[in-house]
Amino acid sequence: MAPLPSIVKIMPNETGPLVVVLAYDGLCTFEFGLAVEVFGLPRPEMGPGWYRFAVAGLDPGPLRATGGVRLLVDGGLDLLEAAEIIVVPGWRGADVPVPDALCASLRRAAARGARLLSICSGVFVLAAAGLLDGRHATTHWRHAARLAERYPAIAVEADVLYVDEGQVLTSAGSAAGLDLCLHLVRRDFGAEAANAVARRLVVPAHRDGGQAQFIERPVPRAPVGARVAPVLDHMLARLDRPHPLPALARIAGMSLRSFLRHFRAATGLAPGEWLLQQRLERARELLETGNAGIEQIAQACGFGTAATLRHHFHRRLGLGPSDYRRRFRREGAGAQAFPRSKVQGPVVPPPATGLAPGDG
């Protein structure tokens, strides 16, 4: 006998502002679950004014969600007409068209003052409706360039966890949606309420830094010119030393002008930028796996001083080396000896981002 499909039925709470989460065929289950956890669970300890919750289906019938789940909803797009907060939990794809009916419903909701919140790729729905034009927004770092290319009227912030533009709020990759939902709770009910929800979820009420700290930046694997490859190897083997451009050009056997052109063609970056990226990657590796002091790591990676290392960490990753080590130190790290060197506060006011004051 074939197993019955799983059916999820989310019922609205009795009182409080109405949060309506959009559901669609191909629903992003994790992003949807984040909204349910924060806004859809009964929380009697919060009193009678807590959020009400409902699910609006874009498509008719039980909806398929990622992971084989089937979903029954509370109604169709008509639910958006009464919503005070609308959550778009991801989308089918950055290049998948957004139905005109959905765009029109979202525009009407915005016109009457509803707040709109997107998680990860859900930003493409708000963008298609024209609700982000002239605003700052974010999305998963993998989609940021595509968003900026398709919607040049949006100021895309690729290195933050979320952006709060008042009426419209957007988050970075999936888990950053939780940061944004907690931020909205903090806005609506205060820090104590947000902290209480975070404790039940066993997550931090606020994460410092931005999504840049989670982006992998490996050494380029694409084929590089035979004359540039030895230069990359030379620099990687001597990250702790200075690398004047004329000396690098001599290794490549080129004029300085030709070398700069070939280097950018091979790596996509100028030599100084590429070298800084590799030094940061090496510093991250040492912070994750070793127990050397910040000053030692700064010298081994070519930053010279701990102050310079901290400057670049804050600028690129949104937090300092010590904070990075506490957060990302690998289990069991620290036993090995110190190895020798081988080889996005708010971005712009008024939007608030997932950066603590002083970070970034």
Secondary structure, DSSP 4 states (H G I P E B T S, - for coil): -PPPPPEEEPPP-SSSSEEEEEE-TTB-HHHHHHHIIIIIS--GGG-TTSPEEEEEESSSSSEEBTTS-EEE-SBSGGGGGT-SEEEEE--S-TTSPPPHHHHHHHHHHHHTT-EEEEEGGGHHHHHHTT-STTSEE---HHHHHHHHHH-TTSEE-TTSSEEE-SSEEEESSTTHHHHHHHHHHHHHH-HHHHHHHHHHHTS-SS--S-GGGG---PPP-S---TTTHHHHHHHHTTTTS---HHHHHHHHTS-HHHHHHHHHHHHSS-HHHHHHHHHHHHHHHHHHH----HHHHHHHTT--SHHHHHHHHHHHHSS-HHHHHHHHPPTTTT-SPPPPP-----SSSS-EES--TT--
